[in-house]
Every structure is written in C-alpha cells, then in structure tokens.
Amino acid sequence: MVAPGASDIREIYRRLLRWAAANGHARHPATTPTELQRELLEAIPMASAAVKLITENYECARYGDVAIEDAAIAASREASNNLEDLQPD
C-alpha cells in the first residue's frame, strides 16, 4: 500500500528531476536522491531550500513509507513552482 500523499510527492520529485536535467544535472540511474541533492546544492545554491525540502519529503514517502501531510505537499509544490522560476547561471 502506498502511504497517503506519496503519489503527490513523487510527482513533485519528478518535476525536480526534469528541472535538474534541463539545467544540466540529469540524474544517472545509480544516483541516489541524496547524491543528486548534493550535486544540485553545489551547482545551483540559490535552489537549495527548494531542493532540500522536495528531496526530504520524497525520501520520507519513498523509503520511509510515511504519510505526507497536506501542508508538506503544498510546501513542496510551492518549492517546485519556485524552481521553475529560477534562472541558474
């Protein structure tokens, strides 16, 4: 059974992956979410808060089988939208 909110967070994380790829940081199959987060934080520091929030919520949903509260989903969605507005160098 999938924990409540997990599908929402997974979709938001997929948006993060598309954003990262569009900005030259495609995730390789063997790369963990934490490793990708580290790469993005080093390369695009202005995205750090959004990347951390989305990654933490994704890891909880994906690996912790933890229900994700509506507030966390909303915050992650907002963070994802903010990423779309960023123009990294």
N, C-alpha and C positions, 0 to 999 in steps of 0.2 A: 504494500500500500504506500502511496506517495503522501508525504506529510502535507498538511494544508499550507498553501502559499508557495509550495516548491515549484510548481509549474510556472508561476509568475516570475519567481526569482531566476529560474533557468532561462526564461525568455529574455529577461533583462541582462543576464550574463552573456547570452548570445549576441545581444546588441553591443555589449562591451567588446566582445571578440571581433565583431565586424568593424567597430570603430578602431580598435587596435590595428587590425590588418590594413585598414585604409590609411593609417598613419605610419605604415612601415614596420609594424610589430605583429606580424601574423603568429599565432600560436602554433608551435610544432606539436605533433601528436604526443610526444613524450613529455612535454612541458606541463608541469602542474599549475593549478591556479596561483599558488603562492609564488612560483618562479616567474610566471608572467607578470604578476603584480610587481615584483621586484624590478623586472626589466622596465615596465612602464613608469614606475616611480623614478627610476634613474633617468629615463629618456624624456619624460614629459612631467616634470614635477608639478606643474600647475594643475594636473589632473589627479593629484594624489588623494585628496579627500574622497572624490567620487570613486576612484578605482578601489581604494581600501574598503569603502562601505559595500560596494557591489560584490567584491570578492569575498568578504567576510560573510555576508548573507548567503551567497551562493554555496560556500563551503559548509555552512550550517545545514542548508537544505539538502545538499548533495551527499555529504558524507556523515552528517550527524542525524539525519532523518528527524529533524526538528521542525515543528510547525513554525512558520514565519508569520509574525503578526502583521496586520494590515498597515500599521504605521511604518514598519520596516520595509514593506513592499513599496509604499508610497514614497518613502525617502530614497529608496534605490531607484525607483522610476524617475524621480526628480534628478537624481545624480546622473542617471543615464542621459536624460534630456540635456543636462548641463554639458556633458561631454560632447554632445553633437554641436554645441555652440562654440566649443574651443577651437582655436586655430593654432595648433602647435607649429613651432618654427621648423 
